[in-house]
Amino acid sequence: MTAPTRTPTMRAVLFDRFGGPDVLYVGRVPRPEPAPGEVLVRVRAFSANGGESTVRSGRARLLTGRTFPQRVGVDFTGEIAALGPGTTGVTVGDRVWGVVGRSGFRTAAEYVAVRPERLGRVPDGLDLVAAAALPATGTTAVTALRDKAALRPGERLLVRGGAGGVGHAAVQLGRAYGAEVTALARATNLDFVRGLGADHAVDHRTTTPADLGRFDVVLDTVGTELSAYRRLLAPGGRMVTVAVDTARPAAWLGSVLASTVHGRARVRFFSGNPGRALFDELARLVEDGSLRPAVDTVFPLAETAAAYRALEAGGVRGKYVVRVD
């Protein structure tokens, strides 16, 4: 009698109910098999991202449903472990980084199956754990400043949340693109954002929008007070937001929609869904020294809940990264 074949499993971060970071735990799930045109990546690290807190808390349950367990993780770094049938252009052993995009949270695990157009090669010499600070945030910052705002040399750029994930990348890119960069951050993080290249570092807790002057581009990573910051735009100015005010989603949406009809400047919002070309650009920026990852703290997989707890407490410098041993 032939013994039944056992499905390989892997460790993954799960939650069985909606709630705070403490609902997260490490359990075992079936290891994915790469489908035709996919690759299997052995995950070395991923980062804690703020948007996941909305899903885990249940505020997005109409989209995610109530079926449990659910998972977390949108970005990853690692090595290609296997190729699905017909997959070309990549090789087993390649060091890669990527984002699963809008296909669901699942990178907080030992393996992830993904299409190769959703990843790129990590630059030589860049540690895979440190590199995990950039796949989601770096591609978002490039899209916001280069593509959505068309930031030009000599323009004035304001970055709200300049010490955070997208913010720390945006400050560096603003400098690389030739802009005069003002970063808003906590008082304890002002030296940090200056070290990233900010020309002006301002304490957001003691400064109101009216104190800041005019800007050609405003990049918002916070999601609140959009109307007040939109009024800072100079003629021809552009504002891009990558965050939703989850406490007041209806008011946030109304502000974004109203900006398309009233006033001199529209607030642009987008949800990142990067492809191969954007990851190639991210690698180029790292290789030429324009962009470097900033890792606040590295957590082991068993302490993933602590990483999200720290993120939600505020004050991060760059990214909280989780190492998958």
N, C-alpha and C positions, 0 to 999 in steps of 0.2 A: 504494500500500500504506500503510495507516494505522500509524503508529508506536505501539508499546505504551505504555499509560499508566503513568507511573512513580509508585509509591506514595511520598507525602511521608514524610520521615524527620525525626527530631529527636535531639538529644543526651539521653542518660540515663545515670545511674550504675548500673553493672552489676558482677556478679562471676561468675566462671566456675568457682570452686571454693570450698569452705568454708575459713574461716581468719580471720585478724585483719584490721584495717582496711586493710592493704596490698593485699588482694585486690581492693579496689574500683578501678574505672577508669571513665572516661567514654567511652562508645561511642555508636553510632547504632542506633536501633530505629525501626520504623514509627510515625509519628505517629497517635495514636488519632483516630477519627472519632466524634463524639457519636451514640450510638444514640437511638432515640425515648425522650423523657423525660429525656435527659441534657444536660449542657452541656460544652463544651470550655473549659478554663481555661488561659490563658497563665501559667505559673508564674513568679513573681518571686522567691520565696524558700521555703525549707523548713528544718526544724530537725533536728538530730541527736538521736535518741531512743534511750534505753538498751535498750529491748526488742528493737530491731533487731539488736543485737549477738548476742543469743541465736540468732536465725535465721541470721545471716551466719556464725557460728562452726560451725554444723551441729548444735547441741544440740537443735534442733527439726526435724531432717530428716525425722522420721516424719510431720510435718504438712506440711512444705513440699515434700518430695520431693527428688530428686537431679537434676532436669532443669535445665540451665543454658542461657543465662545467667539469673540471678535478679536482682531489683532491690531497691532500698531506698526509704524515704520513706513516712511515714504522714500528714504534714500539709503544708499549703501556704498561700501567699497569692498573689494574682495578679488578673488581670482576665478576665472572661468574653470569649472570643474567638469563639465560635459556639454556636448552639443546635441541639440535635437536633430532629427532627420532633415536633411536639406539645408541646414544652417551654414552660411558661408561668411567670409570676411573677418572672422575671429578665430582664435586658436585656444585650445585648452592650455591653461597656465597664464593667459593674459591677465595683467593687473588692470582692473576696471573700476569705474565708479558710475553710478547711475541713479535714476529716479523712476519709480513705477508709475508716475503720472496719475491719471484718473482711474486706473484699473483697480484701486483698492489698497488698503494698508496691509503690508505683510513682510517688510524687510527686517523687522526685529526678530531675526531667526538665524539659524545656522546656514540655511540655503534659501535662495530665491530663484524662481524661473522667470525670465524676462526676455523680451525680444531684443535683439542686438542694437536696433536703432534707438533704444532707450538707455544706452550706456556709451561710454567712451573710455579710452585708455588713460590710466593715471600717469602723469609725467614721471620719468625715471628719477629716482632719488627722493621722491616724495613719499613719506611714510603713510601706509594705508589708514592707520588710525587718525592721524592728523588730517589726511585728505578728506575724511568723512565730514569735516566742517563745511565743505564747499559744494557738493553736488546740487542740493536743492537751493541753498542760499545764493551761491555764486551765479547759477544760471538765471535765477530770478532777478538778481541785481543787473546782470548784463541785459536781459530783456527789458527791464524797466528803464534803464538809462540810455542804452543804445537804440533800442527799437521803438519803445513807446514814447519816450520823451525826446529822443534825438538830441541828447546833450551835446553842446558844441564847446570848443575851446574858448575860454574867456568868460563863459557864463557863470552866474552865481547859482550854486546848488545848495539846497537845504535838505538834510537827511534827518528825519524824525526817527529816534531809536537807533542812533548811530553806533552804539556799542553792541547791538544784538546781532542775530544771525545774518539777515539780509543787510542790515545797517552796516556791519563791519566790512562787508564786501563792497557795498555801495560807496562808502567813504574812500576806500582805496581806488575803486574804479573812477570815481569822480575826479580824483587827483590825476589818474592816468589819462583821462580824457581831456585834461587841461582846464578843468573848471576850478572856480574858487569855492571851496567846500566849507559849509557850516554844519556842524553836527550837534544835535541835541542829545543829551545823555544825562545820567545821574551825576551828581558832583563827584562821586568816588570813581567814576569812569572817564572823567574829562582828560586826564593824562593818557589814558588808553587810546581814546579816539584821536588825540593829537599825534600819538605814535603811529597811527594808521595813515596819517597824512592830512588830517583836517586842518584847514587854515584857521578856523574859529571853532572852539568847543564851548558849548553853552549849557548851563544847568537847566534842564527842562522844568524843574520844580520851582525855581525862583524867577522864571522868565515867562511872560505871556507872549502870544503871537504878535501882538501890537508892538512889542519891544524889538522885533527882529529885523525890520526893514523889508526890502523887496528882493525877490528871487526870480530867476528865469525858469528854474525847475524846482519843484518840491517833491521829494520822495517820502511818502508816508508809510511807515511800517507798524503803526499803532492802531489806526482805524477810527479814532475819535476826533471831534472838533474839525471835521473836514472843511466846513464852510469858513471857519476862522482862518485856517491855513491857506485856503484858496484865495482869500483876499490879499495875501502877501505877494501874489504873482504880479510881476511887471507886465507891461503890454507884450503880448506874444508869448507869455509864460505858459508852462505846462505843469500839471500836477498828476502824479501817478500814485495810487495806493495799492498796496499788496495785502492789506489787512481788513478784516470785517469787525465792526463793533458788535461783538457777540452779546453784549449786555443790552444793546438797543438796535437790533438788526433792522427793524422797520425804519427807524430814523436814519440809519446809515444808508440804506437803500434809497430812501427819499432824497437824501443829500446828493448822492451820486447821480440819480436820475434828473434831479432838478438842475444840476450843473450842465446838462446837455441842452437845456432850453433857456436858462436864465444866466446872466452874467457873461463875462468876457472870456472865461476859460472853463473847459470841461475837465472833470476829474476822471482820469482813466483808471479802470480796475481790470486786472487780469488774474487768471489762475494758471500757474506755471505748468507746462507740459512739455519739457525740453526733449529735443531729439539729438541725433548724432552730431550735427553741425554745431550745435550750441556747446556740447561737451568738448568738441575739438577746439572751439574758441576759448573755453575755460582753461584747457590745458595750455594753450598758447599764452594766455595771460599769466599763468603761474610760471611758465618757463622763462618769460621775458622779465619777470620780477614785478609786474604790475599788481599782482594779487598773491596774497599768502593766507593760508588758513590760520585762524586764531582759535585755539581750543582752551576753553575755560577749565574744564575738569573732564577726566576720563573715568567712566564708571564701568565695572564689570557687568556682564549680562544679568547676573542675579540681583543687581541693584538698579535695574532700569527704572523702577518706581521712584527711586531717589533722584534720578536725572530729571524726570518730569516734575517732581516736587520742587527741585531747585529752579527749574525753568519758570514755573508758575509763580515762584516767590519774587521773580524779577531781579534785575541787576546783573544779568549774564554778560560776560565779556567774550564775544564771539559765539562759540557753540559749546553745548554739553554733548559729549560723544560717548557712546556705549561701545565697548570692545567686546566682540564675540570670540571667546577663547576656543 
